[in-house]
Amino acid sequence: MNSGCEFERRSWLARNRVTLISAAAIVAYAVFVQWVWGWQTLLEQWTKIGVGSGLAALTLLVATYFIRCYRIYDYFPTETSGRFLALFRVTQVHNLLNIMLPFRTGETSFPLLMRSEFSIPLARGTSALLVMRLLDLHALLTVAAVGIVFGRGSGAAWALWIAALVAPLPFFLLKDRVVALAQRLLPARLEALVEELDAGLPGTTGAFLRAWAMTILNWAVKVVVLAWVLAIMGVAPLAACFGGALGGELSSVLPMHAPAGVGTYPAAIAAGAVSFGAGADRAALEQLAGVGVNAHLLIIVSAVAGTMLSMLLRRKP
């Protein structure tokens, strides 16, 4: 009997070990924040900003989740037609898991959720996720570079930025050739897999351009909001605000990040801001660290708010 209970306890711990690690990291983070800065000090920053500004930033960040959802809705028009709210719930659960779980393990939930909810094959869902993540990385770098290029103001910098902006289109136009080459070179038994991967890519140039535009719009709103929050919290100059936003979001897009981004996200904000002109003395770094923690809290709260909203909307008839 005892061995059975012990086995069940071990089994429960094994199933929930990632969640427990994430929860332990968050608790440790909360204790560390209280020890270094004190929660009262951080909350005073929001008091100085004002409730209106905080709610505006939160609302805009939640709005980006609808943009992301529409991108996927348009990406799989046949499978998701008429089920936008169901898809919104899927995308929000995926987003929350992606934030909370370490080392991008939350990404695996997307193809699994899309298969269970919309019967989309795993290979197709994984292929679509890969394309969208590459577009995300491109859009994040391009949008954040606007603030940096704007600070420099040279014609050469703007020309380089425009070239970077349109770079994905030539790669997409080569898609059919790459797929045809793969079908010729790979064994016949992998032909079905290649077809599923190809099905996960935008079928037409128009579909690709819509996905690309939604990606740019999503990251434009998110990066500008984060840069604005950093600016009103005292980060300067403008390039440093965009650099901080870029650093924080890169830490969440790249493979290596802590559970819930604890520690890595605020540190990346500080590193990005310093790289683009923010003060690097001890007092300035301490301020940047506190601002980074607050910006990180805003991201977590927006993810939780978006997930709760998706649950509420899904329950309505």
Secondary structure, DSSP 8 states (H G I E B T S, - for coil): -HHHHHHHHHHHHHHTHHHHHHHHHHHHHHHHHHHHT-HHHHHHHHHHH-HHHHHHHHHHHHHHHHHHHHHHHHHSHHHHTT-HHHHHHHHHHHHHHHHHSGGGGGGGHHHHHHHHHH---HHHHHHHHHHHHHHHHHHHHHHHHHHHHHHH--HHHHHHHHHHHTTHHHHHHTHHHHHHHHHHHS-GGGHHHHHHHHHTS-SSHHHHHHHHHHHHHHHHHHHHHHHHHHHHTT--SHHHHHHHHHHHHHHHHSS---GGGTTHHHHHHHHHHHHTT---SHHHHHHHHHHHHHHHHHHHHHHHHHHHHHHHHHH--
